[in-house]
Amino acid sequence: MEDCIQVSNLTKTVQAPEGRLTILQQINLNVKSGEAVVITGESGSGKTTLLGLMAGLDKADSGDVLLFGESLTQRNEEQRAALRNGRVGFVFQSFHLVTGATALQNVMLPLELSGQKNVQQTALNVLENVGLSHRLDTLVERLSGGEQQRVAIARAYAIKPEILFADEPTGNLDSKTGNQISELLFNLRDQVGTSLVLVTHEERLARRGDRQVKMAEGQITDIVLNS
């Protein structure tokens, strides 16, 4: 399998009151096509920052990220967005749905932006796959937390992304709902063949990945192959 993400010597710092603070230091990591990589670590370990850099949502101070073989460091924000368009999906802890819009409208939006055909039917199909065919016309702010995350997952998978980035996707959910969301993420990943890069602090979810990347103090401390 080819690498869809290649991270080399990645370093990220931020300006703090006490001076420059190193968030990530000399990170090297590759993700293969179709692989599920789970990044774990305590709060402040740098895992969410790494996810954002791998997805091109932020830029590093040094090092590089190759996404689909293309350097993110050499691109501005608009160019990075163009590279992701139609190929990368996102699921966040806080859902990031469009309020005032229905579940169906939220899922249709990225399909329309990527210029796909049969947008409404595709959105209907994926919402049915996540068990929300009865909530199509409900405004997302009237859905439960678990239902909102299902809409977010449906929206991310609707474009059949080559890579899906998920940041603490079960963090705001109770244990039972979190387990259902975890199952959904990996079942859809298996159906679509998407590479999954997931940040979590939950051990049960971490064990679902092909590899678990453990982080502490801005560095990778261990990489574990899950059986």
C-alpha positions in Angstrom: 0.0 0.0 0.0 1.1 3.5 -0.8 1.5 6.3 1.8 -1.3 8.9 1.6 0.3 11.0 4.3 4.0 11.4 5.0 5.2 13.5 7.9 8.9 14.4 8.2 10.8 16.2 10.9 7.7 18.2 11.8 8.1 20.9 14.5 5.5 23.4 15.7 5.9 26.2 18.2 3.6 29.0 19.5 4.3 32.3 21.3 3.5 32.1 25.0 3.8 34.8 27.7 7.0 33.1 28.9 8.4 32.8 25.4 8.3 30.3 22.5 6.6 27.1 23.5 7.3 23.9 21.5 4.1 22.0 20.8 5.6 19.3 18.4 9.2 18.3 18.0 10.7 16.3 15.1 7.6 14.2 14.3 8.0 11.5 11.7 5.0 9.4 10.7 3.5 7.8 7.6 -0.1 6.7 7.0 -0.9 4.1 4.3 -3.9 4.1 2.1 -6.8 2.3 3.8 -5.0 2.3 7.2 -6.6 3.4 10.5 -4.1 5.2 12.7 -5.1 6.3 16.2 -3.2 9.0 18.0 -3.4 9.0 21.8 -1.9 10.9 24.6 -2.7 13.1 27.6 -4.1 16.6 27.1 -1.4 18.9 25.9 0.7 16.1 24.3 0.3 17.6 20.9 -2.0 15.1 19.3 -4.7 17.5 18.0 -2.0 19.9 16.8 -0.5 17.0 14.8 -3.8 16.1 13.3 -4.4 19.7 12.2 -0.9 19.8 10.5 -1.5 16.5 8.8 -4.8 17.8 7.4 -3.3 21.1 6.3 -5.5 23.1 8.7 -2.3 24.7 10.1 1.3 25.1 9.0 4.4 23.9 10.8 7.5 25.9 11.7 9.8 23.3 10.1 9.5 19.9 8.5 6.9 18.9 5.9 3.7 17.0 5.4 3.0 15.3 2.1 -0.7 14.8 1.5 -1.4 12.6 -1.5 2.3 13.2 -2.4 1.9 17.0 -2.4 3.8 19.2 0.0 1.5 21.2 2.3 4.3 23.4 3.4 4.6 24.9 0.0 0.9 25.8 -0.3 -1.1 28.6 1.1 -4.4 28.1 2.9 -6.5 28.3 -0.3 -4.2 25.8 -2.1 -4.4 23.4 0.8 -8.2 23.6 0.8 -8.2 22.9 -2.9 -6.0 19.8 -2.4 -8.4 18.5 0.3 -11.6 19.2 -1.7 -13.6 16.1 -2.4 -10.8 13.9 -1.0 -10.7 14.6 2.7 -13.4 14.5 5.3 -13.5 15.7 8.9 -15.3 14.7 12.1 -14.8 16.9 15.2 -15.7 16.5 18.9 -18.0 19.6 18.7 -19.7 18.4 15.5 -19.2 21.7 13.5 -22.6 21.4 11.8 -24.4 24.3 10.1 -27.1 25.4 12.5 -30.4 26.5 11.0 -30.1 23.7 8.4 -31.6 20.3 8.4 -29.7 17.0 8.7 -30.2 16.5 5.0 -29.0 19.9 4.1 -25.8 19.5 6.2 -24.9 16.3 4.4 -25.7 17.7 0.9 -23.4 20.8 1.4 -20.0 19.1 0.9 -21.4 17.2 -2.0 -22.5 20.4 -3.7 -19.2 22.1 -3.0 -17.2 19.3 -4.5 -19.4 19.4 -7.7 -20.9 15.9 -7.4 -24.1 14.7 -9.1 -27.2 13.2 -7.6 -26.4 15.2 -4.4 -29.8 14.7 -2.7 -30.0 10.9 -3.3 -26.4 10.4 -2.1 -27.1 12.3 1.1 -30.3 10.3 1.6 -28.5 7.1 1.2 -25.7 7.9 3.7 -28.1 9.3 6.3 -30.0 6.0 6.0 -26.7 4.2 6.5 -26.1 6.0 9.8 -29.7 5.4 11.0 -31.1 8.8 10.5 -33.6 8.4 7.7 -36.4 9.5 10.1 -34.6 12.8 10.9 -33.8 14.1 7.5 -35.8 17.3 7.8 -35.0 18.0 11.5 -32.8 21.1 12.2 -29.5 19.8 13.5 -29.7 21.9 16.7 -32.8 19.9 17.6 -31.0 16.6 17.4 -29.3 14.8 20.3 -25.6 14.8 20.6 -25.3 11.3 19.3 -27.6 12.2 16.3 -25.6 15.3 15.6 -22.4 13.2 15.5 -24.1 10.8 13.1 -24.9 13.7 10.8 -21.3 14.8 11.0 -20.1 11.3 10.1 -22.6 11.0 7.3 -21.4 14.4 6.0 -17.8 13.4 6.1 -18.3 10.0 4.5 -20.8 11.2 1.8 -18.0 12.3 -0.5 -16.3 8.9 -0.1 -13.1 10.6 1.1 -9.7 9.0 0.6 -8.8 10.2 4.2 -11.0 11.0 7.1 -9.6 13.0 10.1 -11.5 12.6 13.3 -10.7 14.6 16.5 -12.1 13.1 19.7 -15.3 12.0 17.8 -16.8 10.4 21.0 -15.5 13.0 23.5 -18.9 14.7 24.0 -21.0 11.5 24.1 -22.0 9.1 26.8 -20.3 5.6 26.8 -23.1 3.8 25.0 -23.5 6.4 22.3 -19.7 6.7 22.0 -19.4 3.0 21.3 -22.1 3.2 18.6 -20.3 6.1 17.0 -17.0 4.2 17.1 -18.6 1.2 15.4 -20.1 3.5 12.8 -16.8 5.2 12.0 -14.9 1.9 11.5 -17.8 0.2 9.6 -18.1 3.0 7.1 -14.3 3.2 6.9 -14.2 -0.5 5.9 -17.0 -0.1 3.3 -15.5 3.0 1.6 -11.8 2.0 2.0 -11.0 5.4 3.6 -7.8 6.0 5.5 -8.7 7.0 9.1 -6.6 9.3 11.2 -8.2 9.5 14.6 -7.3 11.4 17.8 -8.8 10.0 21.1 -8.1 9.6 24.8 -10.4 6.5 25.0 -8.5 3.2 25.1 -11.3 1.1 23.7 -11.5 3.3 20.6 -7.7 3.4 20.3 -7.6 -0.4 20.1 -9.8 -0.4 17.0 -7.1 1.1 14.8 -4.4 -0.8 12.9 -1.7 1.2 14.7 -1.8 3.3 17.8 0.6 6.3 17.9 1.3 7.3 21.5 2.4 10.9 22.2 3.8 12.8 25.2 5.2 16.3 25.5 5.1 16.9 21.7 6.9 13.7 20.7 5.9 10.2 19.6 6.9 7.9 22.4 5.7 4.6 20.9 3.9 3.1 17.9 1.9 -0.1 18.7 0.5 -2.5 16.1 -3.0 -3.6 17.2 -3.8 -7.3 16.6 
